[in-house]
């Protein structure tokens, strides 16, 4: 009995090795496809977040320097802030946390963007710059 198994293994060595190579290749290919798709999702969400932040900055500029212009209505800014939080769900945890923090900053300061002192505008603008920097760091770290 032992002799028959050994003989069969020797005869089918190439087939067994081929099967092992095929299965390991399939496993690695699946892993790489999943990783590539995850990176693509993060990259796309990151670019969308940067676009939303840029549009929000435009709203802020109109609110700050073109008082009375409808393009500076901070209610419109809320749509960008909410979209930012939604897109952050496809990003790593640190970006999600940053987007939630920004939501609170916007909530506390958006009505004062056009005020005479620049404190609210500066706080929000600095947060936007920090979020953009963190998003770009995440995107550049993707492989």
N, C-alpha and C positions, 0 to 999 in steps of 0.2 A: 504494500500500500504506500509506504513512504517513498519507495523507489519510483512509483508511478507519478506521484505529485512532483517530485524533483525533476523527473523527465519532462513533464508537461510544462513546468516553469521554465526549464532550459529551452524548450522548443518555442515557447511563446514570449520569450524575453523582450523581443522587439515590440510586440503588440502591447505588452504591459507597460513598457517604457513610453510608448507612443500615447497610451491612454493617460498615464500620469502627466506627461507634457501637455496634452490637450486639456485636461481638467485644470491644471495649474494656470495655463494660458487663459482659459475661459474665466477663471476666478480673478486673475489680475486685470484682464480687459474689463470685466464688470466693475471692479474697484475703480479703475481709472475713469470709466465713463461716469460713474456716480460722482467722483471728485470733480471732474470737468463740469458737470452740470451744476453742482453746488457752487463752484467758482463763478460760473456764468451767471447764476442767479444773484450772487452777492455783488458781482461787478455791475450788473444791470440796475439792481436796487440802489447801489451807491451812486451811479450816474444820475438816476432819477431824483435821488435826494439832493444832489448838488444842484440840479436844475430847479427843484422846488425852492431851495435856499436862495438861489439867484433871483428867482421871481419874487420871493419874499423881500429880499433886499431892495428890489425895485419899488415895491409897495411902500417900504419904509422911507425910501428917498423922496417919493412923492408926498408922503405924509409929513415928512420933516421940512422939505424945502418948497413944496408947492401946495401950501395949505388951501383946502377947499377943492382940490382936484380929486375927482372920483377915483382915480387910479391909486390914490393914497389912502383909501378907506381901509382901516385896519380889520374890518369885517372880512374883506377879501383875503387879508393876511391869514385869517383863521383857517381858510381852506388849504393854504399851503402848509401851515403848521400841522394840521390833521393828516394831510397826505404824507408829510414827513414822518410822522409817527407810524403810519401804515406801512410805508416802505421800509422802515427800520426793522420790522418784524422778519424780514429776509436777511438781516445783517447779524453779525456777531453781537453777543450780549452787551459789550461795552458801548456799541453804537445805539442799541435799543435804550440803554440807560441814559445815554446822552440826549437822545431824542425826547424821552420822557422829562428829563430835566429842562430841556429847552421849552417844552410845552408849558411848564410851570413858570419859567422866566417870561415867556410871551404873555401868559395869562396875567402876571403881576404888572407888566410894564407896557403893554401894547397901547393903552389909552393915553399914555404920556409921551409917545414918540414925538409929537409935534409941540411939546411944551418948550418953553423958552430955554430951560437948561437942557443940556444934552445927556443927562444921566441915563434916562430910560433908553434912548436911542443907542448910546454907547454900550450899555449892558447887553442889549439884544445883538448889536452888531458884533461885539466881541464873541458872544456865544456862537453866532453863525460862523465866524472865522475858525473857532475851535472845532466845531462839528465838521466843517469842510476838511480841515487838516486831518482829523481822525479818520474820516471816510477815505481820504486819499491814501493814508497809511495802510488801511485795511486792503484797499484795492491793489496797492503796489506790493503787498506781501503775498498776494495770491500766486499760486504756482500752477 
